Amino acid sequence: MKPQKAVVQETRRIAIGTAILCAVMLLVFLLVGQMSGLVLLGALIGYVLAVGNFFIMAMDVQRLTDSLDPNDENAAKTAKAKMRLSYNRRMLAMVLLLGASIYFLNVNWITAVAPLIFPSIVIKGWQIIMNRKSKGSDI
């Protein structure tokens, strides 16, 4: 299944925003004298997991909305159950991959875990920007 334009656009926005926040995080580690290869590797792993998780979620939503039957009375319940299952699988995979990275590769756990919250920050920041733009155009 080919990703829709909206999936690609939003994933690109998340990837760029998360990369910027990862760079800021790494700059902080550099400024406090804690930069190392394992810090950088942790950030890279966290970045890939964060952006990958967002993309997989977006593709699951696309797949689910494409397959919905508008005549099905239980479509909303079915969709909710499928998204919950998708969420649980993605979280389990991320915990396992992060745990393995931290345990086996000895990456910095902070730089591996922190990027997982960056997509939420990017989304909220984008919403604030768009709200300000729409309010500014009303004047």
C-alpha positions in Angstrom: 0.0 0.0 0.0 1.4 3.4 -1.0 1.3 6.1 1.6 -1.1 8.9 0.9 0.2 12.4 0.4 -0.9 13.4 3.9 0.9 10.5 5.5 4.1 11.5 3.7 3.7 15.2 4.5 3.0 14.6 8.2 5.8 12.0 8.6 8.2 14.5 6.9 7.1 17.2 9.4 7.6 14.8 12.4 11.0 13.7 11.0 12.3 17.2 10.6 11.0 18.5 13.9 12.3 15.4 15.8 15.7 15.8 14.1 15.8 19.4 15.3 14.9 18.5 18.9 17.5 15.6 18.8 20.1 18.1 17.7 19.2 20.4 20.6 19.4 17.5 23.0 22.8 16.5 21.6 24.0 20.1 21.9 23.1 20.1 25.6 25.1 16.9 26.0 28.0 18.5 24.2 27.8 21.7 26.3 27.8 19.7 29.6 30.7 17.6 28.4 28.9 14.3 28.2 28.9 13.8 24.5 30.1 10.3 23.4 29.5 7.8 20.6 27.0 6.0 22.8 25.1 9.2 23.4 24.9 9.8 19.6 23.9 6.2 18.9 21.2 6.4 21.5 19.8 9.5 19.9 19.9 7.9 16.5 18.1 4.8 17.7 15.5 6.9 19.5 15.0 9.1 16.4 14.5 6.1 14.1 12.0 4.5 16.6 10.1 7.8 17.1 9.7 8.6 13.4 9.2 4.9 12.5 6.5 4.6 15.1 4.7 7.7 13.8 4.9 6.4 10.2 3.6 3.0 11.1 0.7 4.6 13.1 -0.2 6.8 10.2 -0.1 3.9 7.7 -2.3 1.9 10.1 -4.8 4.8 10.2 -4.7 5.0 6.4 -5.2 1.3 6.0 -8.0 1.2 8.5 -9.9 4.2 7.0 -9.6 2.7 3.5 -11.1 -0.5 4.6 -14.0 0.9 6.6 -17.5 0.0 5.5 -19.8 3.0 5.9 -22.8 0.7 6.3 -21.3 -1.3 9.2 -22.9 -0.2 12.5 -19.9 -1.6 14.4 -17.3 0.2 12.3 -16.3 2.6 15.0 -15.8 -0.2 17.6 -13.9 -2.3 15.2 -11.7 0.6 14.2 -11.0 1.5 17.8 -10.1 -2.1 18.7 -7.7 -2.4 15.7 -6.0 0.9 16.6 -5.6 -0.2 20.2 -4.0 -3.5 19.0 -1.7 -1.5 16.7 -0.7 0.8 19.5 0.0 -2.1 21.8 2.1 -3.9 19.2 4.1 -0.7 18.4 4.7 0.0 22.1 5.9 -3.5 22.7 8.2 -3.4 19.8 9.7 -0.1 20.9 10.2 -1.3 24.5 11.9 -4.4 23.2 14.1 -2.5 20.8 15.0 0.2 23.3 15.7 -2.4 26.0 17.9 -4.3 23.7 19.8 -1.2 22.6 20.3 -0.1 26.2 21.3 -3.5 27.5 23.3 -4.9 24.6 24.7 -1.8 23.0 25.0 0.2 26.2 23.6 3.3 24.6 22.7 6.3 26.7 19.2 5.6 27.9 18.2 9.3 28.1 19.1 10.0 24.5 17.4 6.8 23.4 14.1 7.4 25.2 13.8 11.2 24.9 13.2 11.3 21.2 10.0 9.2 21.7 8.3 12.3 23.2 9.6 14.7 20.5 6.8 13.9 17.9 4.2 15.0 20.5 6.1 18.2 21.0 6.3 18.8 17.3 2.6 18.2 16.8 1.6 20.5 19.7 4.1 23.2 18.4 2.6 22.9 14.9 -0.9 23.3 16.3 0.1 26.4 18.1 1.7 27.9 15.0 -1.3 27.1 12.9 -3.7 28.6 15.5 -1.7 31.8 15.6 -1.7 32.0 11.8 -5.4 31.5 11.5 -6.1 34.0 14.3 -3.8 36.5 12.6 -5.6 36.2 9.3 -9.0 37.0 11.0 -7.8 40.5 12.0 
